Amino acid sequence: MWGSVFDPATGKLLVERPADPGHLIPSTRWPSFFARVVARLQWDANAIDLGPDAAAWREIPDERRARLTSLLAGFRVAEDAVAEELTPFREVVTNSLVAWVMYLQRRDEDRHAVLFDRIAVEVLGLEGATKDERRDAARRLAPPGILELFDERLPALSADLAAGRAELSQGIGLYHMILEGIVLAAGQRALLSDLEDGALPGVREGVEHVELDERWHIGFGLRCLVEAQPAPDVIAGVIAQADDAVEAWGDAVPADIRAAIAPMTARRLSVAHLLHRRTAAA
């Protein structure tokens, strides 16, 4: 049915298929395409050496350390949330291959949560004997906008999705287009830019891996929206959230990065020919 076969243990494509013309993956093959991407991006969050980062952390100037703390604590909260709240998405998907790709994404999110928990313990030195205690400690350091999005808005929408009060396209719009495509992307870019000098090499290595994972997550979400062809009001709602969402980090993300990231949702929807549906309906 899907035009290709992949190994569910590895995500590797077992049957090669010829490429089709056009800029979008054919609708019969895109789950297998994303499974192939996942197979190339595997990495071990526990293998990254954070020892040099822990030693360097104490020498970082106060202002810079405060900014990095806001970002890293925010990711400590956010990555737990996106891992936990993805489950209802998978449960409402009717196509088994799409559900499998969502399982692969959940595996990525679990790995991201492990990385940022390690950073919280080994670099930031957050207190807490359990993951939940460390998450609570991170909440006290994370920007309020991040807490509102990941501790309140995402769980509420996931609950609505599970209860049948929200459509999958609404969930994808918030989760993949806004939280991953705007909020987390802005935080990742800020961390990678700040740490370009090699001050925290292990943290930067981990964020580089996370950023690559998030690229396919966003692409996967966009493809889900292409298949769903959501109503124009859903697309309008996604667009309306973008400007506010990019401000969730506050001053922890520089203004130039916020300005560069904010238009990305509209650009992605335009490339996928979803934005013109909203315009045509207006």
C-alpha positions in Angstrom: 0.0 0.0 0.0 2.7 2.5 1.0 5.0 1.7 -1.9 7.9 0.7 0.3 8.8 -1.5 3.3 10.9 -0.6 6.3 12.2 -2.6 9.2 10.3 -1.6 12.4 13.3 -2.4 14.6 15.6 0.0 12.8 13.4 2.2 10.5 15.6 1.3 7.6 14.0 1.0 4.1 14.1 -2.5 2.8 12.7 -1.9 -0.7 14.1 1.0 -2.7 11.7 2.9 -4.8 12.4 5.4 -7.6 12.0 9.1 -6.9 9.0 11.0 -8.2 9.1 14.5 -9.6 7.9 17.4 -7.4 8.9 19.0 -4.1 6.6 17.0 -1.9 7.1 13.3 -0.9 4.4 11.2 -2.7 1.5 10.6 -0.3 1.9 6.9 -0.6 5.5 6.8 0.7 6.1 9.6 3.2 5.9 7.5 6.4 8.7 5.3 5.1 10.7 8.4 4.1 10.7 9.7 7.7 11.6 6.2 9.0 14.7 6.3 6.8 15.6 9.7 8.2 15.3 8.5 11.7 17.6 5.5 11.0 20.4 8.0 10.0 20.1 10.2 13.1 20.5 7.7 16.0 22.7 8.9 18.9 23.2 8.1 22.5 22.4 10.8 25.1 24.4 9.0 27.7 27.5 8.8 25.6 28.1 12.6 25.5 30.9 13.7 27.8 29.7 16.5 30.0 32.7 16.5 32.3 34.5 19.5 30.6 31.2 21.4 30.7 30.7 20.8 34.4 34.2 22.1 35.1 33.8 25.1 32.8 30.3 26.1 34.2 31.7 27.6 37.3 34.0 29.9 35.3 31.3 31.3 33.0 30.5 35.0 33.8 27.3 35.5 35.8 25.2 37.2 33.1 26.0 34.6 30.5 25.5 31.8 33.0 22.1 33.2 34.0 21.0 33.3 30.3 22.2 29.7 29.7 20.5 28.6 32.9 17.1 30.0 31.6 17.6 28.2 28.3 18.7 24.8 29.7 16.2 24.8 32.5 13.5 25.6 29.9 14.6 22.7 27.8 14.6 20.4 30.9 10.9 21.2 31.4 9.9 21.3 27.8 11.5 18.0 26.7 9.8 16.1 29.5 6.5 17.6 28.4 6.7 16.9 24.7 7.7 13.3 25.4 4.8 12.7 27.8 2.2 14.5 25.8 2.9 12.9 22.4 1.1 9.7 23.4 -2.5 10.9 22.7 -1.4 11.9 19.2 -0.3 8.4 18.4 -3.5 6.9 19.8 -5.8 8.9 17.6 -3.9 8.2 14.4 -5.7 5.7 12.2 -2.8 4.7 9.9 -0.5 2.2 11.5 2.6 3.5 9.6 2.0 7.1 10.7 1.5 5.8 14.2 4.9 4.0 14.0 6.6 7.2 12.9 5.0 8.9 15.9 6.5 6.2 18.0 9.9 6.9 16.5 9.4 10.6 17.4 8.5 9.7 21.0 11.7 7.7 21.2 13.6 10.8 20.1 11.8 12.9 22.7 12.7 10.5 25.4 16.3 10.7 24.4 16.2 14.5 24.5 14.7 14.4 28.0 17.6 12.2 29.1 20.1 14.6 27.7 18.6 17.7 29.4 18.2 15.8 32.6 21.9 14.9 32.5 22.7 18.6 31.8 20.6 19.7 34.7 22.4 17.3 37.1 25.9 17.3 35.8 26.3 20.9 34.6 23.7 23.1 36.2 23.8 21.2 39.5 20.1 21.2 40.0 18.9 19.5 43.2 16.6 16.5 43.2 16.9 12.8 43.8 14.4 12.0 41.0 13.5 13.2 37.6 10.3 14.8 38.9 12.2 16.6 41.6 14.7 17.9 39.1 11.9 19.0 36.8 10.4 21.0 39.6 13.8 22.6 40.3 14.0 23.5 36.6 10.6 25.1 36.7 11.8 27.6 39.2 14.5 28.7 36.7 12.7 28.4 33.4 11.0 31.4 31.7 7.3 31.8 32.6 6.4 31.7 28.9 7.9 28.3 28.6 6.0 27.0 31.6 2.7 28.4 30.2 3.2 26.6 26.9 4.6 23.3 28.0 3.0 22.8 31.5 -0.4 24.2 30.7 -1.3 24.7 27.0 0.2 21.5 25.6 -1.2 19.2 28.3 -4.6 20.8 27.9 -4.6 20.2 24.2 -3.4 16.7 24.6 -6.3 16.0 27.0 -8.7 17.5 24.5 -7.3 15.3 21.8 -7.5 12.2 23.9 -11.2 13.0 24.8 -12.1 13.7 21.2 -12.7 17.5 21.8 -9.8 18.5 19.4 -8.8 17.4 16.0 -5.4 15.9 15.3 -4.6 18.8 12.9 -5.0 21.2 15.9 -2.6 19.1 17.9 -0.1 19.0 15.1 -0.4 22.7 14.7 0.6 23.4 18.3 3.0 20.6 18.9 5.0 20.4 15.6 4.5 23.8 14.1 4.6 26.1 17.1 6.3 24.3 20.0 8.9 22.5 17.9 9.0 24.7 14.9 9.1 28.1 16.7 9.7 27.8 20.5 12.2 25.0 20.7 13.9 26.0 17.4 14.5 29.5 18.8 16.0 28.0 22.0 18.2 25.6 20.1 19.5 28.4 17.8 20.2 30.6 20.8 22.2 27.8 22.5 24.2 26.9 19.4 25.0 30.6 18.8 26.0 31.2 22.4 28.1 28.1 22.7 29.9 28.6 19.4 33.1 29.5 21.3 33.3 25.9 22.7 32.6 26.9 26.3 30.4 23.9 26.9 31.3 21.4 24.2 29.2 18.5 25.5 26.1 20.6 25.7 26.6 22.0 22.3 27.1 18.5 20.8 23.9 17.3 22.4 21.9 20.4 21.2 23.3 19.8 17.7 21.8 16.3 17.7 18.5 17.5 19.1 18.3 20.2 16.5 18.7 17.6 13.7 16.0 15.4 15.3 13.6 18.3 15.5 14.1 19.1 11.8 12.5 15.8 10.8 9.8 16.2 13.5 8.7 19.5 12.0 8.8 18.1 8.5 6.7 15.1 9.7 4.2 17.4 11.3 3.9 19.5 8.2 3.4 16.4 6.1 0.6 15.3 8.5 -1.1 18.7 7.9 -0.7 18.3 4.1 -2.5 14.9 4.4 -5.2 16.3 6.7 -5.9 19.5 4.7 -7.2 21.2 7.8 -9.9 23.9 7.7 -8.7 27.5 7.1 -9.5 28.5 10.7 -7.1 25.9 11.9 -4.3 27.2 9.7 -5.2 30.8 10.8 -4.9 29.7 14.4 -1.5 28.2 13.9 -0.3 31.4 12.2 -1.7 33.6 15.0 0.2 31.8 17.7 3.7 32.1 16.1 4.5 35.7 17.1 3.6 35.2 20.7 5.3 31.8 20.9 8.7 33.1 19.9 8.6 35.5 22.8 8.2 32.6 25.3 11.9 32.6 26.1 12.0 36.3 26.9 15.5 37.9 26.8 17.2 34.5 26.9 16.8 34.4 23.1 18.3 37.4 21.4 16.0 39.6 19.4 17.6 38.9 16.1 17.0 35.1 16.5 13.4 35.7 17.5 12.9 37.9 14.4 14.4 35.2 12.2 12.4 32.3 13.7 8.9 34.0 13.9 8.1 33.8 10.2 9.1 30.2 9.8 5.6 28.8 10.4 4.1 30.9 7.6 6.9 29.9 5.3 6.5 26.2 5.9 2.7 26.3 5.5 3.2 28.3 2.3 5.7 25.8 0.8 3.2 23.0 1.6 0.4 25.0 -0.2 -1.6 25.2 3.0 -1.4 29.0 3.5 -3.2 29.7 0.2 -6.2 27.8 1.5 -6.6 30.2 4.4 -6.2 33.2 2.0 -8.7 31.8 -0.5 -11.2 31.3 2.3 -10.8 34.8 3.7 
